[in-house]
């Protein structure tokens, strides 16, 4: 009964997918896979497009929690370059990677619902009873940074949920399920008006250093090195600055 | 028993290996000496306890609401029955994350029913009740499908005979229909429970992840993988053992033949 429409739907989907530009063009340029922290999703997409426009090679991204990416690398996932949101997490990759270089700095901000209806003004407000706060799990960099910032501010928060990465925190606020969440300042920019950001003063804030490294086992070591160099180049810095990242 | 032709034997072994090898790997690579340490932690015990509470609650809800629905689908001819059946089984093929988003859009603070629930002081996201709801959403169809098939297998003449002999509908249901459908209901409940126990996507999307409240075993496995892979393997083993136990409980129905 369902077989015919199902077949047609499958065929339609296949045609639709086939009409998309090929993931890897049929030229001789090298193709690399870049593992990058979830907070780099938007800026690295832009960097990748600029890198490809210069015909240096093709880039495929896998974005996720830094800690998850390092675990995947340790389990043999085929990455050529890895960029994380903190140095200690990347250090766990040990001798799988070349020397890490810091390419950007980030800081934390409080993401609140658009228009800030609960008038959150700082970290101290997050302890307010009845305010639904969502944090990232301590195991991921932004969760660790957030814990540091709350400790500096002397605030104890009872979060409703500990999310697996920073974008999950952002989405809970954007969907209106949470009143506030601690994210990177760049995530507020990247959310393009779906949430509002509340600044955290420098004295309570942390400096998140983003390191990048080439994976030693890379099959396209040259292109991998070229991508890392591009991220660190003045042009790469300009792109990162556009998304709110500070120079290291 | 017939001898298997080679043509079938090779792909059959590939299929068995595809499922068997990863499960064997889990057992082989398990950090046996550290297993007790990984499982003794509060994190693991909390997650296991919460998983049991949530999955059993989801199964109970599925029985209470799913069995009547299955009976309706099996016995009453009403307009839109096929549509309803398709709708109810949809979560079986829907990616669970999509289910989680749909639940948020329905029962979240800004969801369709969120305002009404909020007015009643009911909050589902980020609560254990929310985790139960997410698991029920995903697991209920397994019970409904099994129970409906069970009801359909019952010869309606038994029920008619009960009616002729003066049994009221409720009495006939209790003493004739349900006992006859019991094996199917048991199998459906076990499947439903196993699915609820393993539920990940809808739960983390709708209910979030907080130890002791919404962080069930599969969520704990996912998070542990990031910082303590040994603990993740240990927790995975627990889930594997529980799943095997569920299969053993069902063996008469599926494995005994």
Interface residues (C-beta under 8 A of the other chain):
Chain A: X65 X67 X68 X71 X132 X134 X137 X139 X140 X159 X160 X161 X162 X163 X164 X168 X172 X175 X176 X177 X178
Chain B: X104 X108 X109 X110 X125 X126 X204 X207 X208 X209 X210 X211 X214 X215 X222 X223 X225 X226 X227 X229
